[in-house]
Amino acid sequence: MLANIIIMALILGYCAYIIYKNVKNAKEGKHMGCSGCSGNCGSCGGCSGAAFNKSTAQSSKKRLK
């Protein structure tokens, strides 16, 4: 009984940690990674496309200043 409670507390704590990290990264505008796509499918653009878009956006901001 006590072991089940400890296991559930660990699982819930880990879930809370994952949610916290996702919210924090979303607020900071960090790329969350490719979910379910190897980058070769073409429909999602892959991680390299997202990194390219981020660097392009940052260089555009610098030029506007």
C-alpha positions as CSV (number, residue, x, y, z in Angstrom):
1,M,0.0,0.0,0.0
2,L,2.7,2.5,1.0
3,A,4.8,1.5,-2.1
4,N,1.8,2.2,-4.4
5,I,1.5,5.7,-2.8
6,I,5.2,6.4,-3.3
7,I,5.1,5.2,-6.9
8,M,2.1,7.4,-7.7
9,A,3.7,10.4,-6.0
10,L,6.8,9.9,-8.1
11,I,4.8,9.6,-11.3
12,L,2.7,12.7,-10.5
13,G,5.8,14.7,-9.6
14,Y,7.4,13.8,-12.9
15,C,4.3,14.7,-14.8
16,A,4.2,18.1,-13.0
17,Y,7.9,18.6,-13.9
18,I,7.3,17.9,-17.6
19,I,4.3,20.2,-17.7
20,Y,6.3,23.0,-15.9
21,K,9.3,22.6,-18.4
22,N,6.9,22.8,-21.4
23,V,5.2,25.9,-20.1
24,K,8.5,27.5,-19.3
25,N,10.0,26.7,-22.7
26,A,6.9,28.0,-24.5
27,K,7.1,31.3,-22.7
28,E,10.7,31.7,-23.6
29,G,10.0,30.8,-27.2
30,K,12.3,27.8,-27.3
31,H,11.9,25.1,-29.9
32,M,10.3,22.0,-28.3
33,G,11.8,19.5,-30.7
34,C,10.4,17.3,-33.4
35,S,7.6,15.2,-32.0
36,G,6.9,12.0,-34.0
37,C,8.8,13.2,-37.1
38,S,12.3,12.1,-38.1
39,G,12.9,15.2,-40.1
40,N,12.7,13.3,-43.4
41,C,8.9,13.3,-43.8
42,G,8.7,16.6,-45.5
43,S,5.3,17.5,-44.0
44,C,6.7,18.8,-40.8
45,G,9.9,20.5,-42.1
46,G,12.1,18.7,-39.6
47,C,14.1,20.2,-36.8
48,S,16.5,21.9,-39.2
49,G,13.6,23.9,-40.7
50,A,12.5,25.1,-37.2
51,A,16.1,26.1,-36.3
52,F,16.5,27.9,-39.6
53,N,13.2,29.9,-39.0
54,K,14.4,30.9,-35.5
55,S,17.7,32.1,-36.7
56,T,16.1,34.0,-39.6
57,A,13.7,35.7,-37.2
58,Q,16.5,36.7,-34.9
59,S,18.6,38.2,-37.7
60,S,15.5,40.1,-38.9
61,K,15.0,41.6,-35.4
62,K,18.7,42.7,-35.4
63,R,18.4,44.5,-38.7
64,L,15.3,46.4,-37.6
65,K,17.1,47.9,-34.6
